Amino acid sequence: QVQLVESGGGLVQPGLSLRLSCAASGSIVIPYTMGWYRQAPAKQRELVATATTGGGTIYSDSLEGRFTISRDIAKNTMYLQMNSLKPEDTALYYCYAKFSPYSPNDYWGQGIQVTVSS
């Protein structure tokens, strides 16, 4: 019954910002790890950023510090602040969650489209 729902995507002009949200529901357990991945047309899915409950974060080096991941534990919601967006950021963005570091089970949202174009 675990469900991850992304929101906040859409069309934005280059240089501007968007904030994606991912709400986790269906479990009283807080995900150990949540993160964002993206997949552009004709490309493999790639890491954007991840965050653990302990505050550790991992970012893709290709983002050049433009993206920031954060979590609101009380709301069980994760955010991705995306600044200085570029056309190459255009992709389907997926929310990811793992509830235990010892479990092989990964959970994914349906994905949300981000299009950066003038």
N, C-alpha and C positions, 0 to 999 in steps of 0.2 A: 503493500500500500504506500510505499514511499513515492513521493512525487516532487519533482523539481520543475518550477515554472519560471521561465525567463520573461522579462518585460523591459521596456525602455529603448528598444531598438527603433530603427527607422532610417530615414534619409537625412543626411547632414552635409553641409558644405565643407570643403577642405579648410583646415585651420580651426574649426569650431569643436565643440565638445558634446559628448553624450554620456549618460550614466545608465548602465545596465543593472538590473536587479534580478536576483534569483531567490525565490522563496521556497524553502523546503518544508514539506508537510508530510503527515502520515507516520511520524515517529516521534516519541518523546526523547529519544536519544539525539544529542547534538552531534552532527557529523564531525568526525575527527579532522577530515580534510575537505575543503570545498575549493573549487577553482573554475577557471574559464579556459576553454579551448576554442579554437576557431578553424574553420575550413573554407578556404576560398575556392572558386571554381577551378577544376582541374588540378587541385593541389591536395596534399594530405592534411589531415587534421593536425594542428600544432598547438603546443602549449602557449597560453597567454600569461596566466599567473595562477598560483595556488596559495592557499592560506590555511594553516592549522589552527586548532583551538589554543595552542600555546603561543600563538602570535608569529610563528615563522612564516615567511613568505618567499616565494620563488617567482621570478619574472623571466620572461623571454628576453634575451639580450637584444633582440631586434627591435624592441619597443622603445629603446632610447630614453627610458624614464617617463614616457608620456602617459602610461597607464598606471593606475593605482587600485589595488584590491583591498577591500575592507569587509568586515563582518559585523553585523548587529546580532549578538548571541541571543538577546532577549526576544527578538523578532524572528530568529532563525532565518535570517536573510543575509545574502551576500551581495556586494556591489562591485562594479567595475567602473571607475571613473576614467574616461577616455578623453584626453586632451590633444590638441593639435593634430586632429585626425587627418589622415592622408588617404588618397584613393586606394592605395594598396592595403588599407585596413578593411576594405570591403570584404565581408565574409559572413558566413553563418556562425554565430557565436553560441557555444554550448555550455551550459552549467553542468558541473561535475561534483559528485559527492562520494565520499567513502566514510562509513560509520565506524570502522575499526581498522587500525593499522595491520591487524592480523587476518583480516578477511579479504578474500579474493574478489568480492563483489563490489563492483563499481556501478554507480547510478548516474544517469544522464538525463538532462532535459531534452525537449524536442528541438531546441535551437531557435535562435531569433536572428533575423536579418539586420545587418548594419551595412548601409550603403553610403559611401562617401563620394560625392560627386558634385560638381558645379553645374 
